[in-house]
Amino acid sequence: SILTALHAIPHMDASYKEKLRPYVVKYKEYVDEMEQDNPYGVPIGLGNWAGSGGVVSFGTTICFANMHFPDIIDASHAFKTTNWLFGCHPYHNYSLVATLGATRPKAVFYGNNRADFSFIPGNVAPGILFRQPDHFENYDDWPFLWGQNEGTIGGNTSYLIFGSAFKNMLK
């Protein structure tokens, strides 16, 4: 992925970065096309698994692309990721991150303590599930819908990496 290539830049010579430039330009075209597809400017998952993981990966890629190619990738795209995660999305305005953001953070997760109908702070829900033909859903009263409510170690770790990259981008 382009994110892996961006991570390699500090460990490579200057010619590597220049060889990567056309791929970052192509990624910018993808970002611009996506902004035409939906009003949120993030990759909305349309399958049977809600798409927060893709949104977090998108945000991390934007942060690193902006760090190395600020003339191509604008930092404003990373804010679209935080907007989505913290409550600016269809269906409800709850944050998809436990204890953070929006009108109300998500409070029910499918995790180690799901039988308690509770959460672990920092859990990231898979997000808003798209149901054909045009219905979004993310129930917040039943933790056992793992496609919408599962807090995973991998998902939470990806969110921490994004948060660190986002914080560094703001410096």
C-alpha positions as CSV (number, residue, x, y, z in Angstrom):
1,S,0.0,0.0,0.0
2,I,1.0,3.6,-0.3
3,L,1.1,3.9,3.5
4,T,3.9,1.3,3.7
5,A,5.8,3.1,1.0
6,L,5.4,6.4,2.9
7,H,6.7,4.8,6.1
8,A,9.9,3.8,4.2
9,I,10.8,7.3,3.1
10,P,13.0,8.2,6.2
11,H,15.0,5.0,5.6
12,M,15.6,5.5,1.9
13,D,17.6,7.9,-0.2
14,A,16.2,11.1,-1.8
15,S,15.6,9.3,-5.2
16,Y,13.1,7.0,-3.5
17,K,10.9,9.9,-2.4
18,E,11.0,11.3,-5.9
19,K,10.0,7.9,-7.4
20,L,7.1,7.8,-5.0
21,R,5.8,11.3,-6.0
22,P,3.7,10.1,-9.0
23,Y,2.0,7.5,-6.8
24,V,1.1,10.2,-4.3
25,V,-0.4,12.3,-7.1
26,K,-2.5,9.3,-8.1
27,Y,-3.6,8.9,-4.4
28,K,-4.6,12.6,-4.5
29,E,-6.8,11.8,-7.5
30,Y,-8.4,9.0,-5.5
31,V,-9.1,11.4,-2.6
32,D,-10.6,14.0,-5.0
33,E,-12.8,11.4,-6.6
34,M,-14.0,10.1,-3.2
35,E,-15.1,13.7,-2.3
36,Q,-17.4,13.5,-5.2
37,D,-18.9,10.2,-4.0
38,N,-20.0,11.2,-0.6
39,P,-20.3,14.4,1.5
40,Y,-17.9,13.2,4.2
41,G,-14.8,12.9,2.2
42,V,-13.8,9.5,3.7
43,P,-14.0,5.9,2.3
44,I,-17.4,4.8,3.5
45,G,-17.6,1.0,3.9
46,L,-20.4,-0.4,1.8
47,G,-20.0,-4.1,2.6
48,N,-21.2,-6.3,5.4
49,W,-18.6,-4.9,7.8
50,A,-18.8,-1.3,8.8
51,G,-15.9,0.8,7.6
52,S,-14.1,2.5,10.5
53,G,-10.9,0.6,9.8
54,G,-10.8,1.9,6.3
55,V,-11.5,5.4,7.5
56,V,-8.7,5.2,10.1
57,S,-6.2,3.8,7.6
58,F,-7.2,6.6,5.2
59,G,-6.5,9.2,7.9
60,T,-3.2,7.8,8.7
61,T,-2.2,7.7,5.0
62,I,-3.3,11.3,4.7
63,C,-1.1,12.4,7.7
64,F,2.0,10.7,6.4
65,A,1.4,11.8,2.8
66,N,1.0,15.4,4.0
67,M,4.2,15.1,6.1
68,H,6.3,14.0,3.1
69,F,4.4,15.7,0.2
70,P,2.5,18.8,1.6
71,D,2.5,20.3,-1.8
72,I,0.3,17.4,-3.0
73,I,-1.8,16.2,0.0
74,D,-3.5,18.9,2.1
75,A,-3.8,18.3,5.8
76,S,-7.5,19.2,5.8
77,H,-8.4,15.7,4.6
78,A,-7.2,14.3,7.9
79,F,-9.8,16.4,9.7
80,K,-12.4,14.6,7.7
81,T,-11.3,11.4,9.4
82,T,-11.7,12.9,12.9
83,N,-15.0,14.3,11.9
84,W,-16.3,10.9,10.9
85,L,-14.9,9.1,13.9
86,F,-16.2,11.6,16.4
87,G,-19.7,11.9,15.1
88,C,-20.2,13.5,11.7
89,H,-21.7,10.6,9.8
90,P,-25.1,9.3,8.8
91,Y,-27.5,7.6,11.2
92,H,-26.6,9.3,14.5
93,N,-24.1,11.8,15.7
94,Y,-22.5,9.5,18.3
95,S,-18.7,9.2,18.4
96,L,-17.4,5.8,17.2
97,V,-14.6,6.1,19.8
98,A,-15.5,5.2,23.4
99,T,-15.2,8.2,25.7
100,L,-14.3,10.7,23.0
101,G,-16.1,13.2,20.8
102,A,-19.4,14.5,19.5
103,T,-22.7,14.6,21.3
104,R,-22.2,11.3,23.0
105,P,-19.5,8.7,22.7
106,K,-20.4,5.2,21.8
107,A,-21.1,3.3,25.1
108,V,-21.8,-0.3,24.1
109,F,-19.1,-2.5,22.5
110,Y,-18.7,-6.1,21.6
111,G,-15.5,-6.7,23.5
112,N,-14.1,-8.5,26.5
113,N,-16.7,-7.0,28.8
114,R,-19.7,-7.2,26.4
115,A,-21.9,-9.1,28.9
116,D,-21.7,-6.0,31.1
117,F,-23.1,-3.8,28.2
118,S,-20.0,-1.5,28.7
119,F,-16.8,-0.6,27.0
120,I,-13.1,-0.1,27.3
121,P,-12.0,3.5,26.9
122,G,-10.5,4.1,23.5
123,N,-12.4,1.3,21.8
124,V,-13.2,2.1,18.2
125,A,-16.4,0.7,16.8
126,P,-16.4,-0.7,13.3
127,G,-18.7,2.1,12.5
128,I,-21.8,2.8,10.4
129,L,-23.0,-0.3,8.5
130,F,-24.5,0.3,5.1
131,R,-27.6,-1.8,4.3
132,Q,-28.8,-1.9,0.7
133,P,-30.4,0.0,-0.9
134,D,-29.8,3.1,1.2
135,H,-30.0,2.5,4.9
136,F,-27.2,3.1,7.4
137,E,-27.3,1.6,10.9
138,N,-25.2,1.4,14.0
139,Y,-27.2,0.2,17.0
140,D,-25.9,1.4,20.3
141,D,-28.1,-0.7,22.7
142,W,-27.0,-4.2,21.9
143,P,-23.2,-5.1,22.0
144,F,-23.6,-8.4,20.2
145,L,-23.8,-7.0,16.7
146,W,-20.1,-7.4,16.2
147,G,-20.1,-6.0,12.7
148,Q,-21.1,-2.6,14.1
149,N,-19.9,-2.7,17.7
150,E,-16.8,-4.9,18.1
151,G,-13.8,-3.3,19.7
152,T,-10.6,-5.1,18.5
153,I,-7.0,-4.8,19.5
154,G,-6.1,-4.3,15.8
155,G,-8.7,-1.6,15.3
156,N,-7.8,0.2,18.5
157,T,-4.1,0.1,17.7
158,S,-4.7,1.5,14.2
159,Y,-6.6,4.3,15.8
160,L,-3.7,5.0,18.2
161,I,-1.3,5.2,15.2
162,F,-3.7,7.6,13.5
163,G,-4.0,9.7,16.6
164,S,-0.2,10.0,16.9
165,A,0.2,10.8,13.2
166,F,-2.6,13.4,13.5
167,K,-1.1,15.0,16.5
168,N,2.3,15.2,14.8
169,M,0.7,16.7,11.7
170,L,-0.8,19.5,13.9
171,K,2.6,20.5,15.3
